[in-house]
Amino acid sequence: PEDQLRIVAVSPAVFNFEDAFIESTPGEFSDYGEYWRGFTPVQVVERSALELILRLEVDSVEYVRFRLGGVRIPWEGGQALFHLFTSIRGLPRDEMQKCCPPGYPPNNPGVVFHVPYRFYNLFGSLTNKFMANPVVYPIASAMETRLDEDHRARFVFFLPNAYSSPRGPSSDLAIIIRTPVAYTFLPDSKFVLQTFDDGSAMAGSAGIVSFARVPNRIRQLTFTRAELLLFDTPVLMQDVEYRLSFDVRTPYKHDERTDRRLWILEVTDRYSLENDVAADSLGVFDDFTLQAPVNFT
């Protein structure tokens, strides 16, 4: 039997366990299958940035189950790997280092999550009808974005790694858009994804660049979540500018907004969506400043 488990974060850099806590409750009910016997009683003994020491009482060949909360994941993406060491009364017992790349160990492969890669140079903007027509609305166009108005949202981003579906052409690539709380997608919103048209004759010595649309269709649309499937697009390229735009309505009032004021964009594929596999890459953007509306008479 073991009475202590030490978890050491290896990669990607850098995890942080300083605020980690046990989120699971011993004996909590679940329907995970015949081997489920509830969560294991576990206590946090010691925390540091890269290490977490837990107290537990388990026998040989016993399933150990617990959930950790408060772990800050790295900014850099990639396959997560951890060293695991157990001990009893301070004496080393078992260990598994760099657990676990896909398919390792061969006789009983472990499954460890993948940390999403982060978009870079992510920029966003909101434009209402006044801003889009400054000649017609010279005063209103100069004002800040406001509550309870229709806007065209635009995001520009770059991917740190090229992404193609692990399942090949049979699984379309996909982009997921999640709005902050109380925003709503307009029912007739047009989702436009564009990228650099490398076949354009305009991209010459003058530095003029044109953008081409990436064909897409809506897989699913709710008030705060949109899933777009990209067809005839086998890969999203690394270090290439992408532009995404769509129509949203800003919250009705500030009281409807919460602390989660974030726009989240994810790159994945249809197979991953259908099988609840986490996105390969994502971008997070702080919400825009919104002012109370002003009426003109």
C-alpha angles and dihedrals in degrees: 000000000000129000102184137045123194118197119195120189111226108170155054097025125274126017119167124209097174093110097033120137138172107266099179127084119223112252093013110164121250139159097223092130144269095318094057113113100160131268120315117249104252134169130196110239102173137002133196134158096276104014136063124186119199132189117221141145114229136152129221116288091012122141112243118202130177140136126228123210132187095041113145110217123215125268089226115076132224144098110327115233129185138183112228121199128176128193141177121216088346095306119121114253119165134353143183118190127205094006116216143001114168110288096015128159092029096216094050112009117209123221116221125174127255119236109226119244114242127239112237132211087024111176130174139188141178123217125187127194092269094054090047091056109038092160092058095038106031095164103035092045091063094056127096123264111280143212121263098019136117114252140178107235117207128188130184120196146160128214119229090211134027112253129209127162115271086220094056125225092339090075117056118221115251141200122207122202121194120185127210115265115290096020114115132201112235112246092235095041115149112220111207124186118185136177139177112297101224090184094058116122087211093069097089142121091306089069093238112152127191127199128220128206120253107222112243143158133200113261095180134355128189130162093275106017133059127184117197124192116208114212127196086019111111095173142018106219130235120246093006123127117249125189122201125184136173142151124267139164118231120233118286094234139354092254089069092059121090137196090274095082097157137126111215125197121185134188116210140122138258095259091053091049092051092048100041094246113161118253119267095223135013143176129210122201128185114243121261126259109261125195130199112267122261123213121214123206 
